[in-house]
Amino acid sequence: MKRVTSLLIAMMLVLGLGSSAWAAAKKDFSSAWTIYVGWMPWPYAAEAGIVKKWADKYGITIAVTQITITWSRSTSTRPASSTA
């Protein structure tokens, strides 16, 4: 039983440590935000230099971009009208 437990622990360590080598280090990130009250800190952080400060600290680049969502009748969440 002890041998099986040791073997399982060794396998988990090898798989856990080896898996980080499979991912390539990423240096460029993008964050998109819309006009929504919960997301409004993003433009403030970008304009005040907070995002750049943290990006510089970790040696990465972060692009913060506002996107606009346009709703049309076909994408509306209104229920379909019944004509019965």
C-alpha positions in Angstrom: 0.0 0.0 0.0 2.8 2.4 0.9 4.5 1.6 -2.5 1.3 2.4 -4.4 0.9 5.7 -2.5 4.5 6.7 -3.2 4.1 5.8 -6.9 0.9 7.9 -7.2 2.6 10.9 -5.5 5.6 10.6 -7.8 3.4 10.4 -10.9 1.4 13.5 -9.8 4.6 15.4 -9.2 6.0 14.5 -12.6 2.8 15.4 -14.4 2.3 18.6 -12.4 5.8 19.9 -12.9 6.1 18.8 -16.6 2.8 20.4 -17.6 4.1 23.9 -17.1 6.7 23.4 -19.9 3.9 22.8 -22.4 2.5 26.3 -22.2 4.4 29.1 -24.0 5.0 32.2 -22.0 2.6 34.9 -23.2 3.7 38.6 -23.1 0.9 40.4 -24.8 -2.7 40.6 -23.4 -5.8 42.5 -24.5 -8.8 43.5 -22.3 -12.0 44.7 -23.9 -14.7 46.5 -22.0 -18.1 48.0 -22.7 -20.1 50.8 -21.1 -21.3 49.0 -18.0 -21.0 50.3 -14.5 -19.0 47.3 -13.2 -16.4 47.7 -16.0 -15.8 51.4 -15.7 -12.7 51.1 -13.6 -10.9 49.7 -16.7 -10.7 53.0 -18.6 -9.8 54.9 -15.4 -7.0 52.4 -14.7 -5.7 52.7 -18.3 -5.8 56.5 -18.3 -4.3 56.8 -14.8 -1.4 54.5 -15.7 -2.3 51.8 -13.3 -2.5 49.1 -16.0 0.9 50.1 -17.4 2.4 50.1 -13.9 1.4 46.5 -13.4 2.3 45.5 -16.9 5.7 46.9 -16.5 6.1 45.2 -13.1 5.5 41.8 -14.8 7.3 42.6 -18.1 4.1 42.3 -20.2 1.9 44.6 -22.3 -1.8 45.0 -21.8 -4.1 46.7 -24.3 -7.3 48.1 -22.8 -9.9 48.7 -25.5 -13.5 49.9 -25.3 -16.0 48.0 -27.5 -19.5 49.0 -28.5 -22.3 46.5 -28.6 -25.2 47.5 -30.9 -28.4 45.6 -30.3 -30.8 45.1 -33.1 -34.3 43.4 -33.2 -32.7 40.1 -34.2 -30.5 40.1 -31.1 -33.1 41.4 -28.7 -34.0 39.5 -25.6 -37.7 40.4 -25.9 -40.0 37.4 -26.0 -41.6 36.6 -29.4 -45.1 38.0 -29.7 -47.8 35.4 -30.1 -50.5 36.0 -32.7 -52.8 33.1 -31.6 
